[in-house]
Amino acid sequence: MDIGLTGESDGIELSKQINSYWQIPVVYLTGHTDDETLNRAKATEPFGFVVKPVDCRELRITIEIALYKAKMESKLKQLNQKLEQANQTQKDFAHVVSHDLKAPLNGIRILAEWISTNCANKMDKDDREQINLLITRVDRMRNLIDGILQYSNVGHAEEERVHVNLNELVRDVIDMAAPPENITITVENELPVIECGQTRIMQVFQNLLSNAIKYMDKPAGVIKIACVEENDYWKFSIADNGLGIEEKYFDKIFELFRTLLPRNTNESTGIGLSTVKKIVEMYGGKVWVESKIGEGSIFFFTLPKQEAVSASTKLYSNASS
């Protein structure tokens, strides 16, 4: 396309009109190299820009490269469309499975509760234990379905990134966790404000805190939350004085459906830590654990600092505005 066309539209305007109907790669030919012409040309995303006088070999190479780039972009666009369709199919499937599995589970639970209430005088201790076991198993299945749905949505469901003050978020998570009276949870230092999806980061802290509470075996449980700056990352830690974990399981506990205690002794679905790992890695961080049997565990995770500001800076900014 020669930029210097005469008439109502020059070559740049004509290219805009053509691109509104067809995806045709454009290579501009021009004798103008001023900033205004260059900026107008760049705005149309051309595949090449050749300055006159034109060398035929240079023009031929530029056109061949433009056609190749256009072909590759078309393939990439088709692959992205297929990926979006696959992601949507997966999301729809997860929701359908969740609904279809939860409906009969709800019916089973209601029936079990009805039997427990209306037939209480006809049941002995063993009967009541079996009914309670049935209700517990139903609740475990519901939690498993919810966990699978949350896990499948990580990385697929879009969530707006906002500045989140982790001091406030962690305080809310602790309130929701409602730890028993024998467990003390403290935040050791000021936490940063980070740019993220609020629900995602809340899931990270919820899962790590609930794990620390669930596996606490000490009469005086202590859980400490802290954060330090480390090069280009924030490094968070959640330490407890609970059961502890054998070193051979340090990597395995982050695998999907992995639990270290027998299913009949705890209600864990084995999805929480897998979800934590998936979310943290989605933000460009990593997660790991250090632990000693009988002494407790420290779960660490990092998040990049480039999209974060200190809490004091954010609070000052809000006050100034």
Secondary structure, 3 states (H helix, E strand, C coil): CECCCCCCCCHHHHHHHHHCCCCCCCEEEECCCCHHHHHHHHCCCCCEEEECCCCHHHHHHHHHHHHHHHHHHHHHHHHHHHHHHHHHHHHHHHHHHHHHHHHHHHHHHHHHHHHHHHCHHHCCHHHHHHHHHHHHHHHHHHHHHHHHHHHHHCCCCCCCCEEEEHHHHHHHHHHHHCCCCCEEEEECCCCCEEEECHHHHHHHHHHHHHHHHHCCCCCCEEEEEEEEEECCEEEEEEEECCCCCCHHHCCHHHCCCCCCCCHHHCCCCCCHHHHHHHHHHHCCCCEEEEEECCCEEEEEEEEECCCEECHHHHHHHHHHC
